[in-house]
Amino acid sequence: MVELPSDLQADAPGVKERTQLLHDFGALLTMWSELEIAMEIAIRKLTGMSALQTSIVVGSLQFGTKKNILSSLLKEAGNEDQSKAIKDLVDFAKRNALVHSAVAAEDDYSKFVFFFRSVKEKYHVKTEEFTAASFHQHFLRFRELHDAALQALNVTPGEMNEYGHGARFEGLATRA
């Protein structure tokens, strides 16, 4: 569990639960971003593009499009089994339900409800409910699947730093 900052009233109702959920939610979003970068690196490796070229071509695409491009490239290269780890993560994550939702909580923060609203010919609401503890378990499983996806893609932390550096700084140099 996460340590509470000293300036919080740790004895106030729900502070520990709310703090844990916010910590786990932030970590999940950060790791999702890391997955997207790893996918871009895998696309770069499979196409032979530079970091800057890859960033220009796929950087503004939505996740699903990147995933489809990567899956197609892996299939063409005879490595479609690498796509399974990403599919497993996406199927489990509930990322869209979490990111594109509003959040409501019980007064005591014993339960958090993410609710996604859509209007396509009629109003529809989909909900995902968690306690801080159940969201923490969701995050821990997400982290396992995230690590497996990065391992399946053979992307190292060094490659992620190098790609980020190239995409940022080569791009800045070309605009000068």
C-alpha positions in Angstrom: 0.0 0.0 0.0 1.0 3.6 -0.6 2.5 5.8 2.1 0.3 8.8 3.0 1.9 12.3 2.7 2.4 13.8 6.1 0.1 16.8 5.3 -3.0 14.6 4.9 -5.3 13.9 7.7 -4.8 10.2 7.8 -7.6 9.7 10.2 -10.2 11.4 8.0 -12.8 9.0 6.5 -11.6 7.5 3.2 -8.2 9.3 3.0 -6.2 6.0 2.8 -8.6 4.4 0.3 -8.7 7.5 -1.9 -4.9 8.0 -1.8 -4.4 4.3 -2.7 -6.8 4.4 -5.6 -5.3 7.6 -7.0 -1.8 6.2 -6.7 -2.8 3.0 -8.5 -4.8 4.8 -11.2 -1.9 7.2 -11.9 0.6 4.3 -12.1 -1.7 2.4 -14.5 -2.0 5.4 -16.8 1.8 5.9 -16.7 2.4 2.3 -17.5 -0.1 2.4 -20.4 1.8 5.3 -21.9 5.0 3.3 -21.5 3.3 0.4 -23.4 2.4 2.8 -26.3 6.0 3.9 -26.5 7.2 0.2 -26.5 4.7 -0.5 -29.3 6.1 2.4 -31.3 9.6 1.0 -30.8 8.5 -2.4 -32.0 7.0 -0.8 -35.1 10.3 1.1 -35.6 12.3 -2.1 -35.4 10.0 -3.9 -37.8 9.9 -1.2 -40.4 13.5 0.1 -40.1 12.4 3.7 -39.6 14.3 6.1 -37.4 13.0 7.2 -34.1 12.0 10.5 -35.5 10.3 9.0 -38.6 8.4 6.5 -36.4 7.3 9.3 -34.0 6.1 11.3 -37.0 4.2 8.4 -38.5 2.6 6.8 -35.5 2.9 9.3 -32.6 -0.5 10.9 -33.1 -2.4 7.7 -33.8 -4.8 6.3 -31.3 -3.8 3.2 -29.4 -6.1 0.8 -31.3 -4.6 1.9 -34.6 -1.0 1.4 -33.3 -2.0 -2.0 -32.0 -3.5 -3.0 -35.3 -0.4 -1.8 -37.2 1.9 -3.6 -34.9 -0.2 -6.8 -35.0 -0.1 -6.8 -38.8 3.6 -6.2 -38.9 4.3 -9.0 -36.4 2.1 -11.3 -38.4 3.9 -10.4 -41.6 7.2 -11.1 -39.8 6.0 -14.5 -38.6 5.9 -13.3 -34.9 2.2 -12.9 -34.3 2.6 -14.8 -31.0 4.1 -11.5 -29.7 0.7 -9.8 -30.2 -0.9 -12.2 -27.7 0.7 -10.5 -24.7 -0.6 -7.1 -25.8 -4.1 -8.6 -26.5 -4.1 -10.2 -23.0 -3.2 -6.8 -21.4 -5.8 -4.8 -23.4 -8.5 -7.4 -22.7 -7.9 -7.2 -19.0 -7.1 -3.5 -18.5 -10.5 -1.9 -18.8 -8.5 1.1 -19.9 -11.2 2.8 -22.0 -13.8 2.3 -19.2 -11.4 3.9 -16.7 -9.9 6.7 -18.8 -13.0 7.9 -20.7 -15.3 7.8 -17.6 -16.3 10.1 -14.8 -15.7 8.8 -11.3 -18.1 8.9 -8.3 -17.4 7.7 -4.8 -19.4 6.7 -1.8 -19.2 9.4 1.0 -16.8 7.3 2.9 -14.8 6.3 -0.2 -15.6 2.6 0.4 -16.5 2.2 -3.3 -15.5 4.0 -6.5 -17.7 3.9 -9.6 -16.3 4.7 -13.0 -19.2 5.5 -15.3 -19.0 5.9 -19.1 -21.9 7.6 -20.8 -22.7 7.4 -24.5 -25.5 8.6 -26.7 -25.9 6.6 -29.9 -29.6 6.7 -30.7 -30.3 6.3 -27.0 -28.6 7.2 -23.7 -26.4 4.4 -22.3 -24.3 4.2 -19.1 -21.7 1.5 -18.4 -20.1 1.3 -15.0 -17.1 -0.4 -13.5 -17.1 -0.5 -9.6 -14.1 -1.0 -7.4 -13.1 -0.7 -3.8 -9.6 0.7 -3.2 -8.4 -2.8 -2.4 -10.0 -4.4 -5.5 -8.6 -1.6 -7.8 -5.2 -2.3 -6.2 -5.5 -6.0 -7.1 -6.6 -4.9 -10.7 -3.5 -2.7 -10.9 -1.2 -5.5 -9.7 -2.5 -7.9 -12.3 -2.3 -5.1 -14.9 1.4 -4.6 -14.0 2.1 -8.3 -14.5 0.5 -8.2 -17.9 2.2 -4.9 -18.8 5.6 -6.4 -17.9 4.9 -9.5 -20.0 3.9 -7.4 -23.0 7.1 -5.4 -22.8 9.1 -8.6 -22.5 7.3 -10.1 -25.5 8.1 -7.1 -27.6 11.8 -7.3 -26.6 11.9 -3.6 -25.7 14.5 -2.6 -23.1 14.4 0.5 -20.8 17.5 1.7 -22.7 15.6 1.6 -26.0 12.7 3.5 -24.5 15.0 6.2 -23.3 16.9 6.3 -26.6 13.6 6.4 -28.6 12.2 9.2 -26.4 15.4 11.2 -26.8 15.4 10.7 -30.6 11.8 11.6 -31.0 12.0 14.7 -28.9 15.4 16.1 -29.7 15.8 15.1 -33.4 12.4 16.6 -33.9 13.4 19.9 -32.2 16.6 20.0 -34.3 14.7 19.7 -37.6 12.5 22.7 -36.7 15.4 25.1 -36.1 
